[in-house]
Structures are given as structure tokens and as C-alpha cells.
């Protein structure tokens, strides 16, 4: 989950036919340390992410790529696409929407209409999304129907849970972009992210873009991104100014209302920019 591959590459087979660990002494030390500290998973995860190995840069030199193309020796940080649950939760965090309550019953976030009808014996079983804070719980609390699992999570290779899966597939398909660009959860997240930029990001375009990139990637926007996104903002602002109904339609997505004191055309334009930022490879990828 953290490095993209385990210390034993064949994590589905620890037997005699499996591969030997890349770092056998480290694996033994981690196992002993895990047991000695009460089998505390949270502590072990914290220990891994705070290690010097995990906190390396993901930049690779030609010589390092030639010597270790698969990064078996962990000479650089891993670079991999996030899991679907993390992508959704990250969008909600950036939007300021995530409900951080821990525990409790499962919840039903927005899904395409009629998704349960095809698996209902009488056709009368309908998926009824929750409302309010329940829509913004962490993805791990999503109600899961194995015969009709969440399409947005399935697009990012979430298993169906019909059987135990040790390692998830990690694919990149156009369906994933359709989810993060058009799913009502992500459109609403982009709208609230945009609203946050207008209220907290300063006054100028450049300042707001730097604020957005700081939240989403941990660094300010470079010159190329500044120029590209400022141009996008101006085009979208003019289009929404000339067509108020289009702006109203975009701002109507989601359960949370839009603030009445913000200019609709400006907010809609920033929503488009925020959506682009949420869809950047550097936001969807852990690097």
C-alpha cells in the first residue's frame, strides 16, 4: 500500500514457490518490532511513512533507473496511482467537506440512479443516497452491495469483495477520468474547493492558484501551470458570464448549497479550474 510492492514481491505466496524477500533482515526486524509493540498496525504504518526511505524524492536518475528499474532496493520514493478511496477522500479534504467522524454505521454517498434495479428480483430495490454529513464520510464507510458495487470505486480497481484480494490491480483507463471529471461527488468537491480558493486564497489569480497547488500538491504552481490555468480561468469566466444558466447548472451539483454572496460566473470559472487541479496526475498519484 505504501511502497507499491512488498518486501516479498509474491505477497500472495509466502511459500517455497514464492520469491525471496528483497530485504530479509528488515522484514524480520519489522515483524519482531510489530509483535513486540502489541501488534499495533497504526504504529507500524506511522513508523514506515516517517522513515527516511519513504520520505525520499521520487525523482530518478538515468543511472539509478538502469541499475534498479523496478526500485527493488528502495533507492527512491515510490510513485503510484492512489486507490479509489484515497482519491475520493482527498478531493473531499481539499474541498473542506470530509466528515472526520470515526466509526458508526455504513453510509450511502451519491451513485448513478437505478444502480440496484438490475439486481433486484422484482425491480423495486432502489438505491437511496444519504443526505447531509453522511454524504461526506470517508470512503471506507461506504455501504457495499457485492452484486452492485460502487461504480466510482470500481473504476479505480476496488475489489468486489466477493473474495479476499491480497493485491489490487492498478490500471489507468479513460473511465477513471470520466469519474473524476463528471461524478457528482467530484463536481461538488471542485465547487467547494473553488469556493475555498475565493474565500481563503487571497485576491489575485496567481495567489489563488499558488494556494490551490499548495493544498493539493504541497508546492506552488510553476510558470507553465500558472499561465495555462489563468488562461483557462479567463475563458471560462467569459463563457459563464455570457451564459448565466450554464453557471447555475454547474453550481447546482451536489447536496451542499452554493454561497449566495459569491459571483456565480466567477465561482463557476474557478470550479472548472479546481476540477482541472483535482485531475492532475500529480494529485492522483502518490510521488
C-alpha positions, 0 to 999 in steps of 0.5 A, spaced: 500 500 500 505 504 501 511 502 497 507 499 491 510 492 492 512 488 498 518 486 501 516 479 498 514 481 491 509 474 491 505 477 497 500 472 495 505 466 496 509 466 502 511 459 500 517 455 497 514 457 490 514 464 492 520 469 491 525 471 496 524 477 500 528 483 497 530 485 504 530 479 509 533 482 515 528 488 515 522 484 514 524 480 520 526 486 524 519 489 522 515 483 524 519 482 531 518 490 532 510 489 530 509 483 535 513 486 540 509 493 540 502 489 541 501 488 534 499 495 533 498 496 525 497 504 526 504 504 529 507 500 524 504 504 518 506 511 522 513 508 523 514 506 515 511 513 512 516 517 517 522 513 515 527 516 511 526 511 505 519 513 504 520 520 505 525 520 499 524 524 492 521 520 487 525 523 482 530 518 478 536 518 475 538 515 468 543 511 472 539 509 478 533 507 473 538 502 469 541 499 475 534 498 479 528 499 474 523 496 478 526 500 485 527 493 488 532 496 493 528 502 495 533 507 492 527 512 491 520 514 493 515 510 490 510 513 485 503 510 484 496 511 482 492 512 489 486 507 490 479 509 489 478 511 496 484 515 497 482 519 491 475 520 493 477 522 500 482 527 498 478 531 493 473 531 499 479 534 504 481 539 499 474 541 498 473 542 506 467 537 506 470 530 509 466 528 515 472 526 520 467 522 524 470 515 526 466 509 526 458 508 526 454 505 521 455 504 513 453 510 509 450 511 502 454 517 498 451 519 491 451 513 485 448 513 478 440 512 479 437 505 478 444 502 480 440 496 484 434 495 479 438 490 475 439 486 481 433 486 484 428 480 483 422 484 482 425 491 480 423 495 486 430 495 490 432 502 489 438 505 491 437 511 496 443 516 497 444 519 504 443 526 505 447 531 509 454 529 513 453 522 511 454 524 504 461 526 506 464 520 510 470 517 508 470 512 503 471 506 507 464 507 510 461 506 504 455 501 504 457 495 499 452 491 495 457 485 492 452 484 486 452 492 485 458 495 487 460 502 487 461 504 480 466 510 482 470 505 486 470 500 481 473 504 476 479 505 480 480 497 481 476 496 488 475 489 489 468 486 489 469 483 495 466 477 493 473 474 495 479 476 499 484 480 494 491 480 497 493 485 491 489 490 487 490 491 480 492 498 478 490 500 471 489 507 468 483 507 463 479 513 460 473 511 465 477 513 471 477 520 468 470 520 466 469 519 474 473 524 476 471 529 471 463 528 471 461 524 478 457 528 482 461 527 488 467 530 484 463 536 481 461 538 488 468 537 491 471 542 485 465 547 487 467 547 494 474 547 493 473 553 488 469 556 493 475 555 498 480 558 493 475 565 493 474 565 500 481 563 503 486 564 497 487 571 497 485 576 491 489 575 485 489 569 480 496 567 481 495 567 489 489 563 488 492 558 484 499 558 488 494 556 494 490 551 490 497 547 488 499 548 495 493 544 498 493 539 493 500 538 491 504 541 497 508 546 492 506 552 488 504 552 481 510 553 476 510 558 470 507 553 465 501 551 470 500 558 472 499 561 465 495 555 462 490 555 468 489 563 468 488 562 461 483 557 462 480 561 468 479 567 463 475 563 458 471 560 462 469 566 466 467 569 459 463 563 457 459 563 464 458 570 464 455 570 457 451 564 459 448 565 466 444 558 466 450 554 464 453 557 471 447 555 475 447 548 472 454 547 474 453 550 481 447 546 482 451 539 483 451 536 489 447 536 496 451 542 499 448 549 497 452 554 493 454 561 497 449 566 495 454 572 496 459 569 491 459 571 483 456 565 480 460 566 473 466 567 477 465 561 482 463 557 476 470 559 472 474 557 478 470 550 479 472 548 472 479 550 474 479 546 481 476 540 477 482 541 472 487 541 479 483 535 482 485 531 475 492 532 475 496 526 475 500 529 480 494 529 485 492 522 483 498 519 484 502 518 490 510 521 488 
